[in-house]
């Protein structure tokens, strides 16, 4: 009996201990003589070597294709867009846009038009077209100039350098309609109605001659506001003017509508066609006190007892003086005891005079049109004056009248033709208010 037969006999008939010993022995034996088991076999003498055929093949030249791909990659341009972050410089911003172009940065810093790009504002969007090698091909953004006008600034790489152009940004005007009910304060209610603060400020200004917004507000007061907003590429830019507004305060309704009378500067009117504002400001300057009224007095310079035919408003030198009403500059020159004097001619027989000015507003000239509230000069002490103040005269047919006791006229009334156009606009705004009223009633519940 050979060794494998004996092992098989022990596995089948032996005890457990015998089986373990036999298994270990076999494992040891195979481990020791394993080299014999894996030794290579001698080739069979009957096998004959086979013939190998060698073929010569021409491989294609890929250098042209590789060069073409490289040229295409180099010619590829990329368009990227980034928002300006706080603390960004033109260098850090261009780096994020993938621009590596010192010549472009030098041009932006030196060119007057492109220089607007240095005045970056957080959130401003800038778009760049960049070559694969990092050269700037085109840079565009919407920037705000010193007068808050929007400009499209575009820098473009040309054959011999860069060019920069700017132009008015194309804005889309929309009309918004909002309503609300006051629960605690006006600004809280307008915030809830998503009305911009500048619009709320104008709303207060419109009705401030009739309503004291600090003392007269009541819980449950209601408002409707129709106003303009301006958008660019789907992004909100800024609010425009209020087109119409309605305010119900303690049960009393106040309404106003914007109207552009042909040939005149637009303004706000009540719904019956009367101007909302007075034709003349009560005071054309921010004064500290009335130093001399319209009355008999002893002249502070001559000592003579005579009629003082104006109102003296004491104010620091350099305080801006505003046009009391819309009008035309009749004269702006030095005039004896008045010192530097401006005379404005208004509609009808009305005119106003402003004396003792330190200087006139820049570019003010005879024949120039001015609007109510425009700055025309600055407080001074020129002429016969003992201290800085504005001498203000209100004249009717060239005769001085006391503006404090006079029933001040409203703005020149609308003509028959203007009233016809006004009524059409009013009907449109009343329709808008009617659309807002269901929402207003819901908000009041």
PyMOL commands that set and color helices and strands:
alter all, ss='L'
color gray80, all
select helices_A, chain A and resi 3-13+16-32+34-37+63-75+90-96+102-110+114-118+186-192+197-207+336-338+416-444
alter helices_A, ss='H'
color red, helices_A
select strands_A, chain A and resi 77-83+125-131+136-144+150-158+161-168+172-181+222-232+235-249+252-259+267-269+289-292+295-298+305-308+311-314+320-322+327-334+340-345+350-360+369-370+375-379+389-396+399-401
alter strands_A, ss='S'
color yellow, strands_A
deselect
rebuild
show_as cartoon
